[in-house]
Amino acid sequence: MYGAGGGFALIVVLFILLIIVGTSFGGGKGFGGYGYC
């Protein structure tokens, strides 16, 4: 799991979670695409 590409997969999962959390607590605006506004 932490072999070749394991770290990249983990980063992708964390990024997706950030988008989901941002959308949930950001009034549906999320991270505004690539920003925090």
Secondary structure as UniProt FT lines:
FT   TURN            4..5
FT   HELIX           6..25
FT   TURN            26..28
FT   TURN            30..34
//
